[in-house]
Amino acid sequence: MRILLIICIVWLVPAHAFLARKSEAVRSTGAMPASIAGRFRDPVGFQQSASGQYFVFDRRAHTVYGIDREQTSVWEIVQIGAEPGRIIDPTAFSVAPNGTFVVADAPNNRERIQIFSPVGFRIIGFMLPGRSRPRVTLNNLVLNGIGSLQYTRTPILMSQPESGALITEYALSGSVARAFGNLRVTGHEDDRELHVALNSGLPLVDPRGGYFFVFQTGVPEFRKYDEAGRLVFERHVEGVEIDEIVARLPTTWPRRETPEGELPLVSPTVRAAAVDPDGGLWISFVVPYTYIYDREGDKTRAVQFRAAGIISPASLFFGDNGRLLVTPGLYEFSAAR
């Protein structure tokens, strides 16, 4: 009877559920030469255009760099400064396939979006209403303002939960084209700032159609929306690798006095996420593990990136030939399954 029960359980559970229980090591297939990688102070963005040119977003240096496809030379594309055409206190960055890119920064604590050509000419820019407000703290660094965005050449997707929606889509003119995705229930609806912080996340475009939204704070979850902004499914993110950080999630959060008043400081559980060319979702946590989900929202793999040592990704981006670009370290990995 016991053997029959075990056989029934195995038959009912998909094979990939067992495979995902054990994480696998994924070794880097390449990296930027040390002579180039050593120039950067805080490279939190490492992306590539369809032409093969690399872009590095160095948040601490307030600079965007270019690197040629052969990885032999590096140059400054956009430099530090509060005036239009430069960046100051940048928070987010995204490159479109044609090489144009967008940077969110905050001159005088006012959130600003600027779009640049591949060589750094400012194409257009606009200010967002209100002032930059701290939402998330990571390793004693308070992250103000727009924490994530994705630029697809026409719309710009942002996480602005204070608007009442998870994903806000901006036209290049600076007007809101639409907003969609209901905020999740947090149990802290009576504390608006905390409720908003627990609905911060990463909006992502699925190249096969639709969008993903990965909650960056609190209990890890993600949602899939169709192209019209309708919810397709919602998934809780679970696994033995992240059990401890989920179990340690607080029920109350410390607050800090800011120019905007006393605000809660919420630490993320998710550090980075990206969608691969097949529509699979990759989610990296504050512990050095990454979960991979298929288009239907089922977990297929749990991986750990390794190069000179174990890497806890700060950013993920799929470049040409299916290569995965990862910071810190400016490493490349094969995205083959």
C-alpha positions as CSV (number, residue, x, y, z in Angstrom):
1,M,0.0,0.0,0.0
2,R,2.8,2.4,0.9
3,I,4.6,1.6,-2.4
4,L,1.4,2.3,-4.3
5,L,1.0,5.6,-2.6
6,I,4.5,6.7,-3.5
7,I,4.0,5.7,-7.1
8,C,0.8,7.7,-7.3
9,I,2.5,10.8,-5.8
10,V,5.3,10.6,-8.3
11,W,2.9,10.2,-11.2
12,L,0.9,13.2,-10.1
13,V,3.9,15.6,-9.7
14,P,5.6,16.9,-12.8
15,A,9.2,15.8,-13.3
16,H,10.5,19.4,-13.3
17,A,9.2,19.9,-9.8
18,F,11.8,17.4,-8.6
19,L,14.5,18.8,-10.7
20,A,13.9,22.3,-9.3
21,R,14.5,21.1,-5.8
22,K,18.2,21.1,-6.2
23,S,20.0,24.2,-7.4
24,E,22.6,23.8,-10.1
25,A,25.8,25.8,-10.6
26,V,26.1,27.8,-13.8
27,R,29.7,28.8,-14.8
28,S,30.5,32.0,-16.6
29,T,31.4,31.8,-20.2
30,G,33.1,35.1,-20.4
31,A,33.8,38.4,-18.7
32,M,34.9,41.9,-19.5
33,P,38.7,42.3,-19.4
34,A,39.9,43.4,-16.0
35,S,41.4,46.5,-17.7
36,I,37.9,47.6,-18.6
37,A,35.8,46.2,-15.7
38,G,38.2,47.8,-13.2
39,R,37.3,51.3,-14.4
40,F,33.8,51.2,-12.9
41,R,32.8,52.1,-9.3
42,D,29.3,50.7,-9.1
43,P,28.2,49.0,-12.3
44,V,24.6,48.2,-11.6
45,G,23.5,48.0,-15.3
46,F,25.2,45.9,-18.0
47,Q,23.2,45.7,-21.3
48,Q,23.7,45.4,-25.0
49,S,22.1,46.8,-28.1
50,A,21.3,44.8,-31.3
51,S,24.5,46.2,-32.9
52,G,26.6,44.5,-30.3
53,Q,27.6,47.6,-28.4
54,Y,27.7,47.2,-24.6
55,F,26.4,49.8,-22.2
56,V,27.4,50.0,-18.5
57,F,25.4,52.1,-16.0
58,D,27.7,53.2,-13.2
59,R,25.4,54.6,-10.5
60,R,28.0,55.8,-8.1
61,A,29.9,57.6,-10.9
62,H,26.7,59.1,-12.3
63,T,27.9,58.0,-15.8
64,V,26.8,55.7,-18.6
65,Y,29.7,54.1,-20.5
66,G,30.0,52.4,-23.9
67,I,32.1,49.3,-24.8
68,D,32.7,48.1,-28.3
69,R,31.5,44.6,-29.3
70,E,35.1,43.2,-29.3
71,Q,35.5,44.5,-25.7
72,T,38.7,46.4,-26.5
73,S,37.8,50.0,-25.6
74,V,35.5,51.9,-23.3
75,W,34.3,55.5,-23.4
76,E,31.9,57.8,-21.5
77,I,28.5,58.3,-23.2
78,V,26.7,60.4,-20.6
79,Q,28.4,62.2,-17.8
80,I,27.5,63.6,-14.4
81,G,25.6,66.8,-14.1
82,A,22.2,68.2,-13.2
83,E,21.6,70.0,-16.5
84,P,19.6,68.4,-19.4
85,G,21.8,65.9,-21.3
86,R,23.7,64.9,-18.1
87,I,22.6,62.7,-15.1
88,I,22.8,63.2,-11.4
89,D,21.7,60.8,-8.6
90,P,20.6,58.2,-11.2
91,T,18.4,55.3,-10.1
92,A,17.4,53.3,-13.1
93,F,18.6,52.5,-16.7
94,S,17.4,50.6,-19.7
95,V,18.6,50.1,-23.3
96,A,16.4,49.5,-26.3
97,P,17.5,47.2,-29.2
98,N,18.3,50.1,-31.4
99,G,20.8,51.5,-28.9
100,T,18.8,54.4,-27.6
101,F,18.6,54.3,-23.8
102,V,16.8,55.9,-20.9
103,V,18.0,57.0,-17.5
104,A,16.0,58.0,-14.5
105,D,17.7,60.5,-12.2
106,A,16.8,63.1,-9.6
107,P,18.2,66.6,-10.0
108,N,17.3,68.7,-6.9
109,N,15.3,65.7,-5.7
110,R,12.9,65.9,-8.7
111,E,12.5,62.7,-10.7
112,R,13.5,63.1,-14.3
113,I,13.4,60.7,-17.3
114,Q,15.9,61.3,-20.2
115,I,16.3,59.4,-23.4
116,F,19.6,59.4,-25.2
117,S,21.0,58.3,-28.6
118,P,23.6,55.5,-28.6
119,V,26.3,58.2,-28.7
120,G,24.8,60.2,-25.8
121,F,22.8,63.0,-27.5
122,R,19.7,63.8,-25.5
123,I,16.7,63.0,-27.6
124,I,13.9,64.0,-25.2
125,G,13.3,64.3,-21.5
126,F,10.6,65.1,-18.9
127,M,10.1,65.6,-15.2
128,L,7.8,63.5,-13.2
129,P,5.3,65.2,-10.8
130,G,6.2,65.4,-7.1
131,R,9.5,64.8,-5.5
132,S,11.8,61.7,-5.2
133,R,10.9,59.6,-2.2
134,P,12.8,56.8,-0.6
135,R,11.1,53.4,-1.1
136,V,13.6,50.6,-0.6
137,T,16.9,50.3,1.3
138,L,19.6,47.8,0.3
139,N,22.9,47.3,2.2
140,N,22.4,50.6,4.0
141,L,21.9,52.4,0.7
142,V,18.5,54.2,0.5
143,L,17.1,54.0,-3.1
144,N,15.1,57.0,-3.9
145,G,12.6,57.5,-6.7
146,I,12.2,55.3,-9.7
147,G,13.7,52.0,-8.7
148,S,13.2,50.2,-12.0
149,L,12.1,50.8,-15.6
150,Q,12.1,49.1,-18.9
151,Y,12.4,51.0,-22.2
152,T,11.2,49.4,-25.4
153,R,11.8,52.3,-27.8
154,T,8.2,53.6,-27.6
155,P,6.7,53.2,-24.2
156,I,8.6,53.4,-20.9
157,L,7.4,51.0,-18.2
158,M,7.8,52.0,-14.6
159,S,6.9,50.8,-11.1
160,Q,4.9,53.6,-9.5
161,P,2.6,51.9,-6.9
162,E,1.8,55.2,-5.3
163,S,-0.4,55.9,-8.4
164,G,-2.6,52.9,-7.5
165,A,-1.3,50.6,-10.2
166,L,1.7,48.2,-10.4
167,I,2.8,49.2,-13.9
168,T,2.7,52.7,-15.4
169,E,3.3,53.2,-19.1
170,Y,4.7,56.5,-20.2
171,A,4.7,57.9,-23.7
172,L,7.9,59.6,-24.9
173,S,6.2,62.9,-24.5
174,G,6.0,62.3,-20.7
175,S,2.3,61.7,-20.6
176,V,0.9,58.6,-18.9
177,A,-0.4,56.3,-21.7
178,R,-2.0,53.8,-19.2
179,A,-1.6,52.2,-15.9
180,F,-2.6,48.6,-15.0
181,G,-2.2,45.9,-12.4
182,N,-4.1,46.1,-9.1
183,L,-1.9,46.5,-6.0
184,R,-1.6,43.3,-3.9
185,V,-3.1,43.0,-0.4
186,T,-0.3,43.5,2.1
187,G,-2.2,43.8,5.4
188,H,-0.7,47.3,5.8
189,E,-3.3,49.2,3.9
190,D,-3.7,51.6,6.9
191,D,0.0,52.6,6.4
192,R,0.0,54.0,2.9
193,E,3.8,54.4,2.6
194,L,4.4,50.9,3.8
195,H,1.7,49.5,1.5
196,V,3.2,51.3,-1.4
197,A,6.7,50.0,-0.6
198,L,5.5,46.4,-0.4
199,N,4.0,46.9,-3.9
200,S,7.3,48.1,-5.5
201,G,8.6,45.8,-8.2
202,L,10.2,45.2,-11.6
203,P,8.0,45.6,-14.7
204,L,9.2,43.5,-17.6
205,V,8.2,43.0,-21.2
206,D,7.7,39.5,-22.4
207,P,9.2,39.3,-26.0
208,R,6.5,36.7,-26.8
209,G,3.7,39.1,-25.7
210,G,2.4,40.7,-22.5
211,Y,4.2,41.7,-19.4
212,F,5.6,40.3,-16.1
213,F,5.6,42.2,-12.8
214,V,7.9,40.8,-10.1
215,F,7.3,42.1,-6.6
216,Q,10.7,43.3,-5.2
217,T,9.8,43.5,-1.5
218,G,7.9,41.5,1.0
219,V,6.7,38.0,0.1
220,P,8.1,37.1,-3.3
221,E,5.5,36.9,-6.0
222,F,5.1,37.6,-9.7
223,R,2.2,38.3,-12.1
224,K,1.7,37.9,-15.8
225,Y,-0.4,40.4,-17.8
226,D,-1.5,40.2,-21.4
227,E,-0.9,43.0,-23.9
228,A,-4.2,44.6,-22.9
229,G,-3.1,44.7,-19.2
230,R,-5.4,42.0,-18.1
231,L,-4.1,39.6,-15.4
232,V,-3.3,36.1,-16.8
233,F,-1.9,34.5,-13.7
234,E,-0.2,35.1,-10.3
235,R,2.4,32.9,-8.8
236,H,4.0,32.7,-5.3
237,V,7.7,32.2,-5.4
238,E,8.8,29.3,-3.2
239,G,11.9,27.2,-2.7
240,V,14.3,25.8,-0.1
241,E,16.9,28.3,-1.2
242,I,14.8,31.3,-0.1
243,D,12.9,29.7,2.8
244,E,15.1,31.5,5.4
245,I,14.7,35.0,4.0
246,V,11.0,34.5,3.7
247,A,10.7,33.2,7.2
248,R,12.7,36.3,8.5
249,L,10.4,38.8,6.8
250,P,9.4,41.4,9.4
251,T,5.9,42.3,10.5
252,T,7.0,45.8,11.4
253,W,9.5,48.0,9.6
254,P,11.8,50.7,11.0
255,R,11.1,54.3,9.9
256,R,13.5,57.1,9.1
257,E,13.1,60.8,9.2
258,T,13.4,62.3,5.7
259,P,12.6,65.7,4.1
260,E,9.3,64.1,3.0
261,G,8.5,63.1,6.6
262,E,8.9,59.8,8.5
263,L,8.9,56.9,6.1
264,P,9.4,53.1,6.4
265,L,12.5,51.6,5.0
266,V,11.8,48.3,3.4
267,S,14.6,45.9,2.3
268,P,14.1,43.9,-0.9
269,T,13.8,40.1,-1.2
270,V,14.4,40.3,-5.0
271,R,17.4,42.1,-6.5
272,A,16.9,41.5,-10.2
273,A,14.7,39.9,-12.8
274,A,14.7,39.5,-16.6
275,V,12.7,37.7,-19.3
276,D,14.6,35.5,-21.8
277,P,13.9,35.4,-25.5
278,D,11.6,32.4,-25.1
279,G,9.4,34.2,-22.5
280,G,10.9,32.5,-19.5
281,L,11.2,34.6,-16.3
282,W,14.5,34.7,-14.3
283,I,14.3,36.0,-10.7
284,S,17.4,36.7,-8.6
285,F,17.2,37.2,-4.8
286,V,19.2,38.9,-2.1
287,V,20.7,35.5,-1.4
288,P,22.8,34.2,-4.3
289,Y,20.2,32.1,-6.1
290,T,18.1,32.6,-9.2
291,Y,14.8,30.8,-10.1
292,I,13.7,30.2,-13.7
293,Y,10.1,30.0,-14.7
294,D,8.6,29.0,-18.0
295,R,5.9,30.9,-19.9
296,E,3.1,29.2,-17.9
297,G,4.6,30.3,-14.6
298,D,6.0,26.9,-13.5
299,K,9.5,26.8,-12.0
300,T,11.9,24.8,-14.0
301,R,15.3,25.4,-12.5
302,A,17.1,26.9,-9.5
303,V,20.6,28.1,-10.4
304,Q,23.6,29.7,-8.7
305,F,25.9,31.8,-10.9
306,R,29.7,31.2,-10.4
307,A,32.6,33.0,-11.9
308,A,35.6,34.0,-9.7
309,G,33.2,33.2,-6.9
310,I,29.5,32.9,-6.2
311,I,27.6,35.9,-7.7
312,S,24.5,37.5,-6.3
313,P,23.2,39.3,-9.4
314,A,22.4,43.0,-9.1
315,S,21.1,43.0,-12.7
316,L,20.3,40.6,-15.5
317,F,20.0,41.3,-19.2
318,F,19.7,39.0,-22.2
319,G,22.2,40.1,-24.9
320,D,22.8,38.6,-28.4
321,N,23.0,34.9,-29.0
322,G,21.0,34.2,-25.8
323,R,23.9,35.3,-23.5
324,L,23.0,36.5,-20.1
325,L,24.8,39.6,-18.9
326,V,25.2,39.9,-15.2
327,T,26.5,42.5,-12.7
328,P,28.5,42.8,-10.5
329,G,31.6,41.7,-12.3
330,L,30.3,42.2,-15.9
331,Y,30.1,38.5,-16.6
332,E,28.4,36.5,-19.4
333,F,26.6,33.3,-18.9
334,S,24.9,30.9,-21.3
335,A,21.1,31.0,-21.0
336,A,20.7,27.6,-22.6
337,R,18.5,25.3,-20.6
